Amino acid sequence: MPIAQILLFGFAITNEINNVDIAVLDHSKDATTKEIITKIADSKYFSIKQVIISEAEIKSIFEKGRVKAVLNFEKEFSSKLIKNKQATVQIITDATDPNTANTISNYVNAILQQYQKQLNKDASFVYQIVPETRMVYNSELKSVYMFVPGVMTIILMLVSAMMTSISISREKELGTMEILLVSPLKPFQVIIGKVFPYIFLSIINAVIIVLLSIFIFNMPVQGSLFLLALESILFIISALALGILISTIAATQQSAMMISLMGLMLPVILLSGFIFPISSMPLPLQLISNIIPAKWFIIIIKGIMLKGVGIEYLWKETFILFGMTLLFIAISIKKYKIRLE
């Protein structure tokens, strides 16, 4: 555990950004804009994911979650820079993660200023490239827009997993496991029976969290409350199934609690994208983050609450969560069968 902790903290905790996916909308398409785009693409901070051709695509590309920012170069950029000594670049960022959005804006500004210095080095006139920043979904950069979805995910994940992680291991410690072994119940019936009651307790937790976030922290819900409820139930079942999996592996309640608490808390906080951008982490940690259910639920909840998108934009994340849930239940049943033998 200490080795895992130092590696996670050392590589995952960073306020820097690297390889952030951005899109470019170049109305001008002249030599100057191409040179600026090349400089941005050549930096280690950004990766140009897509080149769009109209402002109508900006909303769609943000809703799909493909990019974190869009650079919008105005028409006749080069000629305005020469004629008026000033041209404008609009930096549009996805501010559902306000820290990342602010960092992206600062990094782009730094690259533009560096290019401007080179441009004015031997010039008789001072050319000025003016960056205009626009934050979408969170124009005031409220940190609560980032923390509420993350905290909701952590609470549902840890509490749900901890509740079920001790269920089967408790039977072993109390000596009542033999009753289940000789009963006519099949393994999948025992597993479902252990999960089912905790679903209602976890739903109560989810309802309380959502009500507090709306009425206390003024968190908006732009999308469907019904879809939010369904996605929350899916995530809850996924967390409960993971807890049951831990319970079938752990020999005692104490070991089950340690695995569910210490083994899940760090990955959920560090590798879910809740606080630290996943794109800035080393590739192995980026790959590991894909098996963290919390990562996909945070994308879903931000999409529904802040962006107001529907299932047509969140089907991939929903499918992944559903697949993980089935996998956890299937492995739990298999592990339980081994103990029956």
SVG drawing of the C-alpha trace seen along z (x, -y; Angstrom):
<svg xmlns="http://www.w3.org/2000/svg" viewBox="-38 -52 53 81">
<polyline fill="none" stroke="black" stroke-width="0.4" points="0.0,0.0 2.8,-2.6 4.4,-1.9 1.0,-2.3 0.3,-5.5 3.6,-7.2 3.4,-6.2 -0.2,-7.5 0.5,-10.7 3.8,-11.3 2.4,-10.9 -1.3,-11.7 -1.2,-14.9 -0.3,-17.8 -1.8,-21.2 -0.1,-21.2 -1.8,-20.1 -0.4,-18.0 -1.8,-16.7 -5.1,-18.4 -7.4,-17.8 -8.5,-21.1 -10.3,-22.0 -9.5,-24.9 -11.9,-27.1 -9.8,-29.1 -11.9,-31.6 -8.9,-33.2 -6.7,-30.3 -3.7,-32.6 0.0,-32.2 -0.1,-33.8 -2.9,-31.7 -1.3,-28.5 1.9,-29.5 0.2,-30.1 -1.7,-26.8 1.5,-25.0 3.2,-26.5 0.3,-25.5 0.2,-21.9 4.0,-21.6 3.8,-22.4 3.5,-19.5 0.4,-21.1 -2.1,-20.7 -3.1,-18.2 -5.3,-19.4 -8.1,-16.8 -10.3,-18.4 -10.5,-21.2 -14.0,-22.5 -15.4,-24.8 -18.3,-26.7 -19.3,-28.1 -22.4,-25.9 -20.1,-22.9 -18.7,-24.4 -21.7,-23.5 -21.9,-19.9 -18.2,-19.2 -18.4,-20.4 -21.5,-18.3 -19.8,-15.2 -16.9,-15.9 -14.3,-15.4 -12.3,-18.6 -11.6,-20.9 -11.2,-24.1 -11.8,-25.7 -9.5,-28.3 -11.6,-30.6 -9.5,-32.8 -11.4,-35.8 -11.7,-36.4 -8.9,-38.2 -6.6,-37.7 -3.3,-38.4 -4.6,-41.5 -6.1,-43.0 -2.9,-42.4 -0.9,-44.3 -3.5,-47.0 -4.9,-47.6 -1.9,-46.3 -4.4,-44.1 -6.2,-40.8 -8.3,-38.7 -8.3,-35.0 -11.2,-33.7 -10.4,-31.0 -13.6,-29.0 -13.1,-26.5 -15.2,-23.8 -15.5,-25.2 -17.2,-22.2 -13.7,-21.7 -12.9,-25.4 -9.2,-24.7 -8.4,-23.0 -10.3,-25.7 -8.3,-28.5 -5.0,-26.7 -5.8,-26.1 -6.6,-29.8 -3.3,-30.8 -1.2,-28.4 -2.7,-29.6 -2.1,-33.2 1.5,-32.4 2.0,-30.9 0.3,-33.8 2.5,-36.3 5.6,-34.4 4.6,-34.5 3.8,-38.2 7.2,-39.0 8.9,-37.2 6.6,-39.1 7.5,-42.5 11.2,-41.8 12.3,-43.4 9.0,-45.3 8.8,-49.1 5.2,-48.8 3.8,-46.9 1.5,-44.1 -1.0,-42.9 -2.8,-39.6 -5.7,-40.0 -7.0,-36.8 -10.7,-36.8 -11.6,-34.0 -15.1,-32.6 -16.0,-29.9 -18.9,-27.8 -21.2,-25.9 -19.6,-27.8 -18.9,-31.4 -18.2,-32.4 -15.8,-29.5 -17.5,-28.3 -15.6,-25.5 -18.8,-23.9 -19.6,-22.9 -16.5,-20.6 -16.7,-19.4 -20.4,-18.4 -20.3,-15.8 -17.0,-14.5 -18.0,-14.3 -21.3,-12.7 -19.4,-10.1 -17.0,-9.4 -19.7,-9.1 -21.9,-6.7 -18.8,-4.7 -17.3,-4.2 -20.4,-3.9 -22.1,-1.5 -18.9,0.7 -18.3,0.7 -21.8,1.7 -21.8,4.8 -18.1,5.6 -18.7,7.0 -21.9,8.9 -20.5,12.3 -17.3,12.0 -19.6,11.3 -21.3,14.6 -18.0,16.4 -17.0,14.8 -20.3,15.4 -20.3,19.1 -23.6,18.7 -21.9,19.3 -22.7,23.1 -26.4,22.3 -26.1,20.6 -23.9,23.5 -26.5,26.2 -29.5,24.1 -31.1,24.6 -30.2,21.1 -28.0,20.8 -24.9,18.5 -26.5,15.8 -29.5,15.7 -27.3,15.2 -25.4,12.4 -28.5,10.6 -30.1,11.0 -27.0,9.4 -27.0,6.5 -30.8,5.8 -31.5,4.3 -28.5,1.9 -29.8,0.4 -32.6,-1.4 -30.2,-2.7 -27.8,-4.0 -30.7,-5.6 -31.6,-7.5 -28.0,-8.7 -28.1,-9.8 -31.4,-11.7 -30.1,-13.6 -26.9,-14.5 -28.7,-15.8 -31.2,-17.8 -28.4,-19.4 -26.4,-20.3 -29.4,-21.9 -30.9,-23.8 -27.8,-24.5 -25.0,-24.8 -27.2,-26.1 -26.0,-23.4 -27.9,-23.5 -29.5,-20.5 -29.7,-21.4 -30.6,-18.0 -33.2,-15.3 -33.7,-14.5 -35.1,-11.1 -32.0,-10.3 -29.9,-11.5 -31.8,-9.1 -31.4,-6.1 -27.6,-6.8 -27.2,-7.1 -29.0,-3.8 -26.7,-2.1 -23.6,-3.5 -24.9,-2.5 -25.5,1.1 -22.0,1.1 -20.5,0.0 -22.6,2.5 -21.5,5.3 -17.9,4.3 -18.4,4.4 -19.8,7.9 -16.8,8.9 -14.5,7.7 -16.7,9.6 -16.2,12.9 -12.5,12.4 -11.9,11.1 -11.7,13.6 -12.7,11.2 -14.8,8.1 -11.7,6.1 -9.9,7.0 -13.0,6.3 -13.3,2.9 -9.6,2.1 -9.8,3.2 -13.0,1.2 -11.8,-1.9 -8.1,-2.1 -8.1,-0.2 -10.9,-2.3 -10.5,-5.7 -7.2,-6.7 -8.1,-5.5 -11.5,-7.1 -10.1,-10.5 -6.9,-10.5 -7.8,-8.5 -11.4,-9.6 -10.6,-13.0 -12.4,-14.5 -9.6,-16.9 -6.6,-16.2 -6.8,-16.0 -6.3,-12.5 -4.7,-13.7 -1.7,-15.0 -1.0,-11.7 1.5,-9.1 0.0,-6.7 -0.1,-3.7 -2.3,-5.7 -4.5,-6.9 -5.1,-3.3 -5.8,-2.2 -8.3,-5.1 -10.5,-3.4 -11.3,-0.6 -12.4,-3.0 -16.2,-3.2 -16.1,-6.7 -14.4,-8.2 -17.3,-7.3 -20.0,-8.4 -18.3,-11.8 -18.5,-12.3 -22.2,-11.3 -23.2,-13.5 -21.4,-16.6 -23.0,-16.0 -26.5,-15.9 -26.2,-18.5 -24.0,-21.1 -24.3,-20.5 -27.9,-19.3 -27.1,-16.5 -29.1,-13.3 -28.4,-9.6 -27.4,-10.2 -24.2,-11.8 -23.7,-9.6 -24.4,-6.1 -20.8,-5.1 -20.2,-5.9 -23.5,-4.2 -22.6,-1.1 -19.2,-0.9 -20.8,-1.2 -23.4,1.4 -20.7,3.8 -18.6,3.3 -21.6,4.1 -22.3,7.3 -18.6,8.2 -18.4,7.6 -21.6,9.7 -20.3,12.5 -16.9,12.7 -18.6,12.6 -20.9,15.5 -17.8,17.5 -15.9,16.8 -18.8,17.8 -19.1,21.1 -15.4,21.8 -16.2,21.5 -19.2,23.8 -16.9,26.5"/>
</svg>
